[in-house]
Amino acid sequence: MYRDGAERILTSLTERYASFGPEREYILREGTGHKPAGQNINVGLIYGDYFYVEAVSKLRGWGRSIF
């Protein structure tokens, strides 16, 4: 059940928000850092990329943390 949910979430993120390539400074676009303060709205966030890569790695069978 949890694996299926993780696969659906990561598939959705990849199809809708991920961009790959050497010209990109981030993987996921349209992240939000602090909406109530109006800061970092619809931007790439390094911690969003970190958790995205960590989740994909774990889903593919890597049992360790990447950090």
Predicted model as a PDB file, atoms N, CA, C, CB and O in Angstrom, pLDDT in the B-factor column:
MODEL        1                                                                  
ATOM      1  N   MET A   1       0.820  -1.185   0.000  1.00 92.00           N  
ATOM      2  CA  MET A   1       0.000   0.000   0.000  1.00 92.00           C  
ATOM      3  C   MET A   1       0.874   1.264   0.000  1.00 92.00           C  
ATOM      4  CB  MET A   1      -0.938  -0.010   1.207  1.00 92.00           C  
ATOM      5  O   MET A   1       0.636   2.174  -0.794  1.00 92.00           O  
ATOM      6  N   TYR A   2       1.885   1.328   0.885  1.00 91.00           N  
ATOM      7  CA  TYR A   2       2.735   2.510   0.966  1.00 91.00           C  
ATOM      8  C   TYR A   2       3.630   2.643  -0.265  1.00 91.00           C  
ATOM      9  CB  TYR A   2       3.588   2.458   2.230  1.00 91.00           C  
ATOM     10  O   TYR A   2       3.880   3.744  -0.755  1.00 91.00           O  
ATOM     11  N   ARG A   3       4.102   1.511  -0.747  1.00 91.00           N  
ATOM     12  CA  ARG A   3       4.940   1.539  -1.945  1.00 91.00           C  
ATOM     13  C   ARG A   3       4.147   2.064  -3.145  1.00 91.00           C  
ATOM     14  CB  ARG A   3       5.498   0.132  -2.247  1.00 91.00           C  
ATOM     15  O   ARG A   3       4.657   2.872  -3.921  1.00 91.00           O  
ATOM     16  N   ASP A   4       2.915   1.611  -3.295  1.00 95.00           N  
ATOM     17  CA  ASP A   4       2.072   2.092  -4.391  1.00 95.00           C  
ATOM     18  C   ASP A   4       1.851   3.598  -4.287  1.00 95.00           C  
ATOM     19  CB  ASP A   4       0.721   1.359  -4.392  1.00 95.00           C  
ATOM     20  O   ASP A   4       1.900   4.311  -5.289  1.00 95.00           O  
ATOM     21  N   GLY A   5       1.610   4.068  -3.087  1.00 96.00           N  
ATOM     22  CA  GLY A   5       1.431   5.508  -2.878  1.00 96.00           C  
ATOM     23  C   GLY A   5       2.690   6.281  -3.225  1.00 96.00           C  
ATOM     24  O   GLY A   5       2.623   7.326  -3.873  1.00 96.00           O  
ATOM     25  N   ALA A   6       3.842   5.770  -2.795  1.00 94.00           N  
ATOM     26  CA  ALA A   6       5.116   6.424  -3.109  1.00 94.00           C  
ATOM     27  C   ALA A   6       5.345   6.471  -4.617  1.00 94.00           C  
ATOM     28  CB  ALA A   6       6.282   5.691  -2.421  1.00 94.00           C  
ATOM     29  O   ALA A   6       5.792   7.487  -5.150  1.00 94.00           O  
ATOM     30  N   GLU A   7       5.040   5.378  -5.294  1.00 96.00           N  
ATOM     31  CA  GLU A   7       5.204   5.337  -6.751  1.00 96.00           C  
ATOM     32  C   GLU A   7       4.296   6.357  -7.439  1.00 96.00           C  
ATOM     33  CB  GLU A   7       4.906   3.925  -7.283  1.00 96.00           C  
ATOM     34  O   GLU A   7       4.717   7.028  -8.381  1.00 96.00           O  
ATOM     35  N   ARG A   8       3.074   6.473  -6.978  1.00 97.00           N  
ATOM     36  CA  ARG A   8       2.146   7.444  -7.571  1.00 97.00           C  
ATOM     37  C   ARG A   8       2.619   8.886  -7.345  1.00 97.00           C  
ATOM     38  CB  ARG A   8       0.737   7.258  -6.982  1.00 97.00           C  
ATOM     39  O   ARG A   8       2.576   9.713  -8.256  1.00 97.00           O  
ATOM     40  N   ILE A   9       3.062   9.167  -6.139  1.00 96.00           N  
ATOM     41  CA  ILE A   9       3.540  10.513  -5.817  1.00 96.00           C  
ATOM     42  C   ILE A   9       4.763  10.860  -6.653  1.00 96.00           C  
ATOM     43  CB  ILE A   9       3.871  10.627  -4.319  1.00 96.00           C  
ATOM     44  O   ILE A   9       4.822  11.938  -7.244  1.00 96.00           O  
ATOM     45  N   LEU A  10       5.736   9.962  -6.709  1.00 96.00           N  
ATOM     46  CA  LEU A  10       6.962  10.243  -7.454  1.00 96.00           C  
ATOM     47  C   LEU A  10       6.713  10.318  -8.954  1.00 96.00           C  
ATOM     48  CB  LEU A  10       8.007   9.183  -7.160  1.00 96.00           C  
ATOM     49  O   LEU A  10       7.343  11.116  -9.648  1.00 96.00           O  
ATOM     50  N   THR A  11       5.807   9.499  -9.454  1.00 96.00           N  
ATOM     51  CA  THR A  11       5.446   9.580 -10.873  1.00 96.00           C  
ATOM     52  C   THR A  11       4.817  10.932 -11.179  1.00 96.00           C  
ATOM     53  CB  THR A  11       4.478   8.440 -11.260  1.00 96.00           C  
ATOM     54  O   THR A  11       5.148  11.560 -12.184  1.00 96.00           O  
ATOM     55  N   SER A  12       3.922  11.376 -10.324  1.00 96.00           N  
ATOM     56  CA  SER A  12       3.273  12.671 -10.518  1.00 96.00           C  
ATOM     57  C   SER A  12       4.293  13.809 -10.456  1.00 96.00           C  
ATOM     58  CB  SER A  12       2.177  12.883  -9.462  1.00 96.00           C  
ATOM     59  O   SER A  12       4.272  14.702 -11.302  1.00 96.00           O  
ATOM     60  N   LEU A  13       5.178  13.785  -9.469  1.00 96.00           N  
ATOM     61  CA  LEU A  13       6.210  14.817  -9.363  1.00 96.00           C  
ATOM     62  C   LEU A  13       7.091  14.842 -10.606  1.00 96.00           C  
ATOM     63  CB  LEU A  13       7.070  14.587  -8.116  1.00 96.00           C  
ATOM     64  O   LEU A  13       7.402  15.910 -11.135  1.00 96.00           O  
ATOM     65  N   THR A  14       7.491  13.659 -11.068  1.00 95.00           N  
ATOM     66  CA  THR A  14       8.369  13.566 -12.228  1.00 95.00           C  
ATOM     67  C   THR A  14       7.686  14.088 -13.481  1.00 95.00           C  
ATOM     68  CB  THR A  14       8.815  12.128 -12.439  1.00 95.00           C  
ATOM     69  O   THR A  14       8.281  14.852 -14.241  1.00 95.00           O  
ATOM     70  N   GLU A  15       6.446  13.681 -13.702  1.00 96.00           N  
ATOM     71  CA  GLU A  15       5.737  14.086 -14.918  1.00 96.00           C  
ATOM     72  C   GLU A  15       5.358  15.569 -14.929  1.00 96.00           C  
ATOM     73  CB  GLU A  15       4.492  13.250 -15.080  1.00 96.00           C  
ATOM     74  O   GLU A  15       5.368  16.203 -15.984  1.00 96.00           O  
ATOM     75  N   ARG A  16       5.027  16.117 -13.771  1.00 96.00           N  
ATOM     76  CA  ARG A  16       4.509  17.487 -13.716  1.00 96.00           C  
ATOM     77  C   ARG A  16       5.533  18.546 -13.341  1.00 96.00           C  
ATOM     78  CB  ARG A  16       3.395  17.546 -12.750  1.00 96.00           C  
ATOM     79  O   ARG A  16       5.424  19.689 -13.786  1.00 96.00           O  
ATOM     80  N   TYR A  17       6.527  18.191 -12.530  1.00 96.00           N  
ATOM     81  CA  TYR A  17       7.398  19.216 -11.959  1.00 96.00           C  
ATOM     82  C   TYR A  17       8.892  19.004 -12.145  1.00 96.00           C  
ATOM     83  CB  TYR A  17       7.125  19.320 -10.535  1.00 96.00           C  
ATOM     84  O   TYR A  17       9.669  19.900 -11.816  1.00 96.00           O  
ATOM     85  N   ALA A  18       9.323  17.872 -12.652  1.00 95.00           N  
ATOM     86  CA  ALA A  18      10.760  17.607 -12.752  1.00 95.00           C  
ATOM     87  C   ALA A  18      11.306  18.032 -14.107  1.00 95.00           C  
ATOM     88  CB  ALA A  18      11.047  16.125 -12.516  1.00 95.00           C  
ATOM     89  O   ALA A  18      10.658  17.863 -15.140  1.00 95.00           O  
ATOM     90  N   SER A  19      12.501  18.580 -14.079  1.00 92.00           N  
ATOM     91  CA  SER A  19      13.240  18.940 -15.278  1.00 92.00           C  
ATOM     92  C   SER A  19      14.679  18.485 -15.068  1.00 92.00           C  
ATOM     93  CB  SER A  19      13.156  20.487 -15.575  1.00 92.00           C  
ATOM     94  O   SER A  19      15.274  18.743 -14.021  1.00 92.00           O  
ATOM     95  N   PHE A  20      15.227  17.815 -16.057  1.00 90.00           N  
ATOM     96  CA  PHE A  20      16.575  17.287 -15.933  1.00 90.00           C  
ATOM     97  C   PHE A  20      17.464  17.870 -17.023  1.00 90.00           C  
ATOM     98  CB  PHE A  20      16.567  15.749 -16.005  1.00 90.00           C  
ATOM     99  O   PHE A  20      17.003  18.147 -18.130  1.00 90.00           O  
ATOM    100  N   GLY A  21      18.717  18.052 -16.708  1.00 89.00           N  
ATOM    101  CA  GLY A  21      19.672  18.526 -17.697  1.00 89.00           C  
ATOM    102  C   GLY A  21      20.733  19.398 -17.063  1.00 89.00           C  
ATOM    103  O   GLY A  21      20.520  19.970 -15.995  1.00 89.00           O  
ATOM    104  N   PRO A  22      21.889  19.501 -17.726  1.00 90.00           N  
ATOM    105  CA  PRO A  22      22.999  20.265 -17.153  1.00 90.00           C  
ATOM    106  C   PRO A  22      22.727  21.767 -17.054  1.00 90.00           C  
ATOM    107  CB  PRO A  22      24.235  20.043 -17.975  1.00 90.00           C  
ATOM    108  O   PRO A  22      23.380  22.458 -16.272  1.00 90.00           O  
ATOM    109  N   GLU A  23      21.786  22.274 -17.824  1.00 89.00           N  
ATOM    110  CA  GLU A  23      21.492  23.704 -17.787  1.00 89.00           C  
ATOM    111  C   GLU A  23      20.574  24.083 -16.619  1.00 89.00           C  
ATOM    112  CB  GLU A  23      20.856  24.132 -19.097  1.00 89.00           C  
ATOM    113  O   GLU A  23      20.367  25.267 -16.354  1.00 89.00           O  
ATOM    114  N   ARG A  24      20.030  23.090 -15.927  1.00 87.00           N  
ATOM    115  CA  ARG A  24      19.096  23.341 -14.821  1.00 87.00           C  
ATOM    116  C   ARG A  24      19.854  23.497 -13.511  1.00 87.00           C  
ATOM    117  CB  ARG A  24      18.064  22.198 -14.705  1.00 87.00           C  
ATOM    118  O   ARG A  24      20.853  22.814 -13.284  1.00 87.00           O  
ATOM    119  N   GLU A  25      19.386  24.388 -12.655  1.00 92.00           N  
ATOM    120  CA  GLU A  25      19.965  24.555 -11.324  1.00 92.00           C  
ATOM    121  C   GLU A  25      19.205  23.749 -10.275  1.00 92.00           C  
ATOM    122  CB  GLU A  25      19.978  26.030 -10.937  1.00 92.00           C  
ATOM    123  O   GLU A  25      19.617  23.689  -9.116  1.00 92.00           O  
ATOM    124  N   TYR A  26      18.116  23.140 -10.671  1.00 94.00           N  
ATOM    125  CA  TYR A  26      17.285  22.378  -9.750  1.00 94.00           C  
ATOM    126  C   TYR A  26      16.605  21.269 -10.534  1.00 94.00           C  
ATOM    127  CB  TYR A  26      16.237  23.289  -9.039  1.00 94.00           C  
ATOM    128  O   TYR A  26      16.614  21.265 -11.765  1.00 94.00           O  
ATOM    129  N   ILE A  27      16.011  20.318  -9.799  1.00 96.00           N  
ATOM    130  CA  ILE A  27      15.268  19.228 -10.432  1.00 96.00           C  
ATOM    131  C   ILE A  27      13.781  19.555 -10.420  1.00 96.00           C  
ATOM    132  CB  ILE A  27      15.536  17.878  -9.711  1.00 96.00           C  
ATOM    133  O   ILE A  27      13.131  19.555 -11.466  1.00 96.00           O  
ATOM    134  N   LEU A  28      13.246  19.835  -9.237  1.00 96.00           N  
ATOM    135  CA  LEU A  28      11.816  20.131  -9.114  1.00 96.00           C  
ATOM    136  C   LEU A  28      11.569  21.632  -9.180  1.00 96.00           C  
ATOM    137  CB  LEU A  28      11.255  19.562  -7.800  1.00 96.00           C  
ATOM    138  O   LEU A  28      12.232  22.409  -8.493  1.00 96.00           O  
ATOM    139  N   ARG A  29      10.620  22.030 -10.005  1.00 95.00           N  
ATOM    140  CA  ARG A  29      10.268  23.444 -10.100  1.00 95.00           C  
ATOM    141  C   ARG A  29       8.965  23.697  -9.332  1.00 95.00           C  
ATOM    142  CB  ARG A  29      10.126  23.881 -11.592  1.00 95.00           C  
ATOM    143  O   ARG A  29       8.258  22.758  -8.965  1.00 95.00           O  
ATOM    144  N   GLU A  30       8.671  24.928  -9.106  1.00 94.00           N  
ATOM    145  CA  GLU A  30       7.437  25.378  -8.460  1.00 94.00           C  
ATOM    146  C   GLU A  30       7.333  24.972  -6.993  1.00 94.00           C  
ATOM    147  CB  GLU A  30       6.256  24.837  -9.205  1.00 94.00           C  
ATOM    148  O   GLU A  30       6.235  24.724  -6.493  1.00 94.00           O  
ATOM    149  N   GLY A  31       8.467  24.902  -6.302  1.00 95.00           N  
ATOM    150  CA  GLY A  31       8.454  24.649  -4.865  1.00 95.00           C  
ATOM    151  C   GLY A  31       8.102  25.913  -4.101  1.00 95.00           C  
ATOM    152  O   GLY A  31       8.221  27.015  -4.637  1.00 95.00           O  
ATOM    153  N   THR A  32       7.674  25.767  -2.867  1.00 96.00           N  
ATOM    154  CA  THR A  32       7.340  26.917  -2.022  1.00 96.00           C  
ATOM    155  C   THR A  32       8.040  26.760  -0.679  1.00 96.00           C  
ATOM    156  CB  THR A  32       5.793  27.049  -1.830  1.00 96.00           C  
ATOM    157  O   THR A  32       7.892  25.745   0.001  1.00 96.00           O  
ATOM    158  N   GLY A  33       8.806  27.784  -0.312  1.00 95.00           N  
ATOM    159  CA  GLY A  33       9.553  27.745   0.937  1.00 95.00           C  
ATOM    160  C   GLY A  33       8.752  28.214   2.140  1.00 95.00           C  
ATOM    161  O   GLY A  33       8.711  27.530   3.162  1.00 95.00           O  
ATOM    162  N   HIS A  34       8.112  29.380   2.031  1.00 96.00           N  
ATOM    163  CA  HIS A  34       7.381  29.946   3.174  1.00 96.00           C  
ATOM    164  C   HIS A  34       6.253  30.828   2.645  1.00 96.00           C  
ATOM    165  CB  HIS A  34       8.337  30.766   4.113  1.00 96.00           C  
ATOM    166  O   HIS A  34       6.401  32.044   2.524  1.00 96.00           O  
ATOM    167  N   LYS A  35       5.140  30.200   2.338  1.00 96.00           N  
ATOM    168  CA  LYS A  35       4.013  30.912   1.716  1.00 96.00           C  
ATOM    169  C   LYS A  35       3.440  32.029   2.592  1.00 96.00           C  
ATOM    170  CB  LYS A  35       2.914  29.929   1.383  1.00 96.00           C  
ATOM    171  O   LYS A  35       3.175  33.111   2.068  1.00 96.00           O  
ATOM    172  N   PRO A  36       3.233  31.824   3.910  1.00 96.00           N  
ATOM    173  CA  PRO A  36       2.664  32.912   4.713  1.00 96.00           C  
ATOM    174  C   PRO A  36       3.506  34.187   4.672  1.00 96.00           C  
ATOM    175  CB  PRO A  36       2.509  32.460   6.148  1.00 96.00           C  
ATOM    176  O   PRO A  36       2.966  35.291   4.735  1.00 96.00           O  
ATOM    177  N   ALA A  37       4.826  34.037   4.566  1.00 96.00           N  
ATOM    178  CA  ALA A  37       5.706  35.207   4.512  1.00 96.00           C  
ATOM    179  C   ALA A  37       5.933  35.683   3.081  1.00 96.00           C  
ATOM    180  CB  ALA A  37       7.044  34.888   5.167  1.00 96.00           C  
ATOM    181  O   ALA A  37       6.585  36.703   2.857  1.00 96.00           O  
ATOM    182  N   GLY A  38       5.394  34.941   2.114  1.00 94.00           N  
ATOM    183  CA  GLY A  38       5.576  35.314   0.719  1.00 94.00           C  
ATOM    184  C   GLY A  38       6.999  35.113   0.222  1.00 94.00           C  
ATOM    185  O   GLY A  38       7.443  35.810  -0.690  1.00 94.00           O  
ATOM    186  N   GLN A  39       7.716  34.166   0.815  1.00 95.00           N  
ATOM    187  CA  GLN A  39       9.110  33.926   0.450  1.00 95.00           C  
ATOM    188  C   GLN A  39       9.261  32.626  -0.324  1.00 95.00           C  
ATOM    189  CB  GLN A  39       9.990  33.898   1.696  1.00 95.00           C  
ATOM    190  O   GLN A  39       8.628  31.618  -0.006  1.00 95.00           O  
ATOM    191  N   ASN A  40      10.103  32.666  -1.336  1.00 94.00           N  
ATOM    192  CA  ASN A  40      10.413  31.471  -2.131  1.00 94.00           C  
ATOM    193  C   ASN A  40       9.158  30.786  -2.658  1.00 94.00           C  
ATOM    194  CB  ASN A  40      11.218  30.487  -1.299  1.00 94.00           C  
ATOM    195  O   ASN A  40       8.899  29.623  -2.348  1.00 94.00           O  
ATOM    196  N   ILE A  41       8.397  31.500  -3.441  1.00 96.00           N  
ATOM    197  CA  ILE A  41       7.167  30.984  -4.022  1.00 96.00           C  
ATOM    198  C   ILE A  41       7.459  30.563  -5.476  1.00 96.00           C  
ATOM    199  CB  ILE A  41       6.017  32.061  -3.957  1.00 96.00           C  
ATOM    200  O   ILE A  41       8.016  31.339  -6.252  1.00 96.00           O  
ATOM    201  N   ASN A  42       7.078  29.333  -5.831  1.00 94.00           N  
ATOM    202  CA  ASN A  42       7.262  28.795  -7.192  1.00 94.00           C  
ATOM    203  C   ASN A  42       8.709  28.870  -7.666  1.00 94.00           C  
ATOM    204  CB  ASN A  42       6.376  29.546  -8.172  1.00 94.00           C  
ATOM    205  O   ASN A  42       9.005  29.410  -8.732  1.00 94.00           O  
ATOM    206  N   VAL A  43       9.591  28.323  -6.862  1.00 95.00           N  
ATOM    207  CA  VAL A  43      11.023  28.297  -7.183  1.00 95.00           C  
ATOM    208  C   VAL A  43      11.564  26.882  -6.985  1.00 95.00           C  
ATOM    209  CB  VAL A  43      11.812  29.313  -6.300  1.00 95.00           C  
ATOM    210  O   VAL A  43      10.903  26.040  -6.377  1.00 95.00           O  
ATOM    211  N   GLY A  44      12.749  26.626  -7.492  1.00 94.00           N  
ATOM    212  CA  GLY A  44      13.431  25.372  -7.200  1.00 94.00           C  
ATOM    213  C   GLY A  44      14.050  25.459  -5.813  1.00 94.00           C  
ATOM    214  O   GLY A  44      14.669  26.465  -5.468  1.00 94.00           O  
ATOM    215  N   LEU A  45      13.886  24.415  -5.023  1.00 96.00           N  
ATOM    216  CA  LEU A  45      14.414  24.393  -3.658  1.00 96.00           C  
ATOM    217  C   LEU A  45      15.350  23.202  -3.509  1.00 96.00           C  
ATOM    218  CB  LEU A  45      13.262  24.326  -2.610  1.00 96.00           C  
ATOM    219  O   LEU A  45      14.980  22.074  -3.835  1.00 96.00           O  
ATOM    220  N   ILE A  46      16.555  23.446  -3.019  1.00 95.00           N  
ATOM    221  CA  ILE A  46      17.535  22.378  -2.935  1.00 95.00           C  
ATOM    222  C   ILE A  46      17.065  21.253  -2.008  1.00 95.00           C  
ATOM    223  CB  ILE A  46      18.868  22.932  -2.454  1.00 95.00           C  
ATOM    224  O   ILE A  46      17.357  20.084  -2.262  1.00 95.00           O  
ATOM    225  N   TYR A  47      16.348  21.589  -0.948  1.00 95.00           N  
ATOM    226  CA  TYR A  47      15.884  20.532  -0.052  1.00 95.00           C  
ATOM    227  C   TYR A  47      14.740  19.740  -0.678  1.00 95.00           C  
ATOM    228  CB  TYR A  47      15.438  21.126   1.287  1.00 95.00           C  
ATOM    229  O   TYR A  47      14.564  18.566  -0.354  1.00 95.00           O  
ATOM    230  N   GLY A  48      13.965  20.349  -1.561  1.00 96.00           N  
ATOM    231  CA  GLY A  48      12.968  19.585  -2.315  1.00 96.00           C  
ATOM    232  C   GLY A  48      13.633  18.578  -3.228  1.00 96.00           C  
ATOM    233  O   GLY A  48      13.191  17.433  -3.329  1.00 96.00           O  
ATOM    234  N   ASP A  49      14.710  19.007  -3.903  1.00 96.00           N  
ATOM    235  CA  ASP A  49      15.469  18.096  -4.759  1.00 96.00           C  
ATOM    236  C   ASP A  49      16.082  16.958  -3.947  1.00 96.00           C  
ATOM    237  CB  ASP A  49      16.566  18.858  -5.506  1.00 96.00           C  
ATOM    238  O   ASP A  49      16.067  15.806  -4.381  1.00 96.00           O  
ATOM    239  N   TYR A  50      16.621  17.278  -2.769  1.00 95.00           N  
ATOM    240  CA  TYR A  50      17.233  16.258  -1.920  1.00 95.00           C  
ATOM    241  C   TYR A  50      16.219  15.168  -1.571  1.00 95.00           C  
ATOM    242  CB  TYR A  50      17.795  16.894  -0.634  1.00 95.00           C  
ATOM    243  O   TYR A  50      16.493  13.982  -1.759  1.00 95.00           O  
ATOM    244  N   PHE A  51      15.071  15.558  -1.075  1.00 95.00           N  
ATOM    245  CA  PHE A  51      14.088  14.562  -0.662  1.00 95.00           C  
ATOM    246  C   PHE A  51      13.510  13.803  -1.854  1.00 95.00           C  
ATOM    247  CB  PHE A  51      12.967  15.229   0.118  1.00 95.00           C  
ATOM    248  O   PHE A  51      13.153  12.633  -1.722  1.00 95.00           O  
ATOM    249  N   TYR A  52      13.415  14.443  -2.997  1.00 96.00           N  
ATOM    250  CA  TYR A  52      12.976  13.762  -4.222  1.00 96.00           C  
ATOM    251  C   TYR A  52      13.975  12.674  -4.599  1.00 96.00           C  
ATOM    252  CB  TYR A  52      12.813  14.774  -5.389  1.00 96.00           C  
ATOM    253  O   TYR A  52      13.580  11.534  -4.842  1.00 96.00           O  
ATOM    254  N   VAL A  53      15.258  13.007  -4.650  1.00 93.00           N  
ATOM    255  CA  VAL A  53      16.295  12.023  -4.996  1.00 93.00           C  
ATOM    256  C   VAL A  53      16.354  10.916  -3.951  1.00 93.00           C  
ATOM    257  CB  VAL A  53      17.675  12.706  -5.123  1.00 93.00           C  
ATOM    258  O   VAL A  53      16.495   9.744  -4.299  1.00 93.00           O  
ATOM    259  N   GLU A  54      16.248  11.268  -2.693  1.00 91.00           N  
ATOM    260  CA  GLU A  54      16.252  10.269  -1.615  1.00 91.00           C  
ATOM    261  C   GLU A  54      15.089   9.297  -1.789  1.00 91.00           C  
ATOM    262  CB  GLU A  54      16.171  10.956  -0.229  1.00 91.00           C  
ATOM    263  O   GLU A  54      15.279   8.088  -1.660  1.00 91.00           O  
ATOM    264  N   ALA A  55      13.901   9.793  -2.076  1.00 93.00           N  
ATOM    265  CA  ALA A  55      12.723   8.931  -2.236  1.00 93.00           C  
ATOM    266  C   ALA A  55      12.860   8.020  -3.451  1.00 93.00           C  
ATOM    267  CB  ALA A  55      11.453   9.781  -2.365  1.00 93.00           C  
ATOM    268  O   ALA A  55      12.542   6.833  -3.376  1.00 93.00           O  
ATOM    269  N   VAL A  56      13.330   8.568  -4.566  1.00 93.00           N  
ATOM    270  CA  VAL A  56      13.524   7.739  -5.767  1.00 93.00           C  
ATOM    271  C   VAL A  56      14.556   6.656  -5.490  1.00 93.00           C  
ATOM    272  CB  VAL A  56      13.968   8.608  -6.974  1.00 93.00           C  
ATOM    273  O   VAL A  56      14.368   5.505  -5.885  1.00 93.00           O  
ATOM    274  N   SER A  57      15.643   7.014  -4.817  1.00 91.00           N  
ATOM    275  CA  SER A  57      16.697   6.040  -4.492  1.00 91.00           C  
ATOM    276  C   SER A  57      16.160   4.912  -3.622  1.00 91.00           C  
ATOM    277  CB  SER A  57      17.866   6.733  -3.781  1.00 91.00           C  
ATOM    278  O   SER A  57      16.433   3.741  -3.885  1.00 91.00           O  
ATOM    279  N   LYS A  58      15.409   5.252  -2.602  1.00 90.00           N  
ATOM    280  CA  LYS A  58      14.863   4.228  -1.709  1.00 90.00           C  
ATOM    281  C   LYS A  58      13.838   3.353  -2.422  1.00 90.00           C  
ATOM    282  CB  LYS A  58      14.226   4.880  -0.482  1.00 90.00           C  
ATOM    283  O   LYS A  58      13.780   2.146  -2.187  1.00 90.00           O  
ATOM    284  N   LEU A  59      13.040   3.951  -3.283  1.00 91.00           N  
ATOM    285  CA  LEU A  59      12.052   3.178  -4.031  1.00 91.00           C  
ATOM    286  C   LEU A  59      12.736   2.174  -4.957  1.00 91.00           C  
ATOM    287  CB  LEU A  59      11.140   4.112  -4.842  1.00 91.00           C  
ATOM    288  O   LEU A  59      12.209   1.089  -5.204  1.00 91.00           O  
ATOM    289  N   ARG A  60      13.902   2.539  -5.463  1.00 90.00           N  
ATOM    290  CA  ARG A  60      14.651   1.645  -6.354  1.00 90.00           C  
ATOM    291  C   ARG A  60      15.496   0.633  -5.590  1.00 90.00           C  
ATOM    292  CB  ARG A  60      15.543   2.457  -7.271  1.00 90.00           C  
ATOM    293  O   ARG A  60      16.234  -0.138  -6.203  1.00 90.00           O  
ATOM    294  N   GLY A  61      15.398   0.623  -4.250  1.00 88.00           N  
ATOM    295  CA  GLY A  61      16.047  -0.420  -3.473  1.00 88.00           C  
ATOM    296  C   GLY A  61      17.286  -0.023  -2.708  1.00 88.00           C  
ATOM    297  O   GLY A  61      17.915  -0.870  -2.075  1.00 88.00           O  
ATOM    298  N   TRP A  62      17.653   1.240  -2.750  1.00 82.00           N  
ATOM    299  CA  TRP A  62      18.828   1.662  -2.005  1.00 82.00           C  
ATOM    300  C   TRP A  62      18.406   1.906  -0.567  1.00 82.00           C  
ATOM    301  CB  TRP A  62      19.476   2.937  -2.630  1.00 82.00           C  
ATOM    302  O   TRP A  62      17.610   2.811  -0.314  1.00 82.00           O  
ATOM    303  N   GLY A  63      18.912   1.130   0.381  1.00 70.00           N  
ATOM    304  CA  GLY A  63      18.473   1.189   1.765  1.00 70.00           C  
ATOM    305  C   GLY A  63      19.160   2.212   2.624  1.00 70.00           C  
ATOM    306  O   GLY A  63      18.769   2.400   3.776  1.00 70.00           O  
ATOM    307  N   ARG A  64      20.178   2.887   2.108  1.00 67.00           N  
ATOM    308  CA  ARG A  64      20.922   3.849   2.907  1.00 67.00           C  
ATOM    309  C   ARG A  64      20.448   5.273   2.615  1.00 67.00           C  
ATOM    310  CB  ARG A  64      22.429   3.720   2.636  1.00 67.00           C  
ATOM    311  O   ARG A  64      19.781   5.530   1.613  1.00 67.00           O  
ATOM    312  N   SER A  65      20.805   6.179   3.504  1.00 62.00           N  
ATOM    313  CA  SER A  65      20.560   7.589   3.259  1.00 62.00           C  
ATOM    314  C   SER A  65      21.620   8.108   2.303  1.00 62.00           C  
ATOM    315  CB  SER A  65      20.560   8.396   4.580  1.00 62.00           C  
ATOM    316  O   SER A  65      22.756   7.636   2.345  1.00 62.00           O  
ATOM    317  N   ILE A  66      21.291   9.059   1.445  1.00 58.00           N  
ATOM    318  CA  ILE A  66      22.290   9.590   0.539  1.00 58.00           C  
ATOM    319  C   ILE A  66      23.176  10.617   1.203  1.00 58.00           C  
ATOM    320  CB  ILE A  66      21.630  10.190  -0.659  1.00 58.00           C  
ATOM    321  O   ILE A  66      24.169  11.041   0.611  1.00 58.00           O  
ATOM    322  N   PHE A  67      22.850  11.032   2.412  1.00 58.00           N  
ATOM    323  CA  PHE A  67      23.683  11.986   3.119  1.00 58.00           C  
ATOM    324  C   PHE A  67      24.585  11.275   4.079  1.00 58.00           C  
ATOM    325  CB  PHE A  67      22.841  13.006   3.849  1.00 58.00           C  
ATOM    326  O   PHE A  67      25.372  11.915   4.776  1.00 58.00           O  
TER     327      PHE A  67                                                      
ENDMDL                                                                          
END                                                                             
